Amino acid sequence: MLKTRIITALVLLAVLLPVLFFQYFPAFAVVVTLFLGAAIWEGARMFGLKDSPARIAGIVGALLFVALLYKAQPGSATALYAIASLLWLIRYAPSLGLGLPQLGTAANWSMALTFSFAVFVCFFAIVGLYLRSPVYLLSVLVLVWIADIGAYFSGKAFGKRKLAPTISPGKSWEGAIGGGIAVLVIAIISIVAAGGVPWLQDTFAVRLQARFGWGVTIVALLLIVAASVIGDLFESQLKRRAAIKDSSNLLPGHGGVLDRVDALIPVLPIAALISAWL
């Protein structure tokens, strides 16, 4: 299992890193579109669609994504980012306490449509952040990865109070707090070091602090950490309802695309919305 995970990770890095840093937009757009189509397919299946209709949903989503890329400006699509962020606040986050609608109901299909929209906007935000610069996009992704890694080790060391025992028993409040502290520490180090490291000056945390100061920066970073936790828990809730372990087996050893981007789905529209003001 570990060997499979490592091989898959190496293959993904071999594909994604050149696409990210060679700055050839058509190749980047193709890769993002493929991952979007896979994510919508996986999500549709978790909401109860059979495999064939779910595949059609993924293909339609990918085609719409391509059409929107050539008709809109991802860097300035603030309305889309705001709507997606609001959906997480008023619909998906509350479901962690209230529960999900039953499969097959009108409420379920309504949530399926809006969640597909949220996934769509997440990938649109990836393009918008990339167009600012690959380093800028990577700096947002790294914040989520640090939060996840910090939560894992903090939870292992100090975890006692369950964060959402009926959804993801392994997650704890201590882990979530540890993830937030890890993000703040790394962000502060990058901000302090940015004066002597030119490439750090084009990162999310550094630009945020330069524009709004320390107070807003800390609040925004903690908001991003909280959003990443909510995204992770929401996908876990979908999988638990569908009685599946992974969203798919597209990425051997890692599960599916949604398993890898669940925490990013709420975070990236928020980061893109904040970035519109920087």
Secondary structure, DSSP 8 states (H G I E B T S, - for coil): -HHHHHHHHHHHHHHHHHHHHS--HHHHHHHHHHHHHHHHHHHHHHTT--HHHHHHHHHHHHHHHHHHHTTS-GGG-HHHHHHHHHHIIIIIHHHHHH----TTSHHHHHHHHHHHHHHHHHHHHHHHHHHH-HHHHHHHHHHHHHHHHHHHHHHHHH--SEEETTTEEEEEHHHHHHHHHHHHHHHHHHHHHGGG-GGGGGSHHHHHHHHH-HHHHHHHHHHHHHHHHHHHHHHHHHHHHHT-SSS-SSBTTTB-HHHHHTTHHHHHHHHHHHHTT-
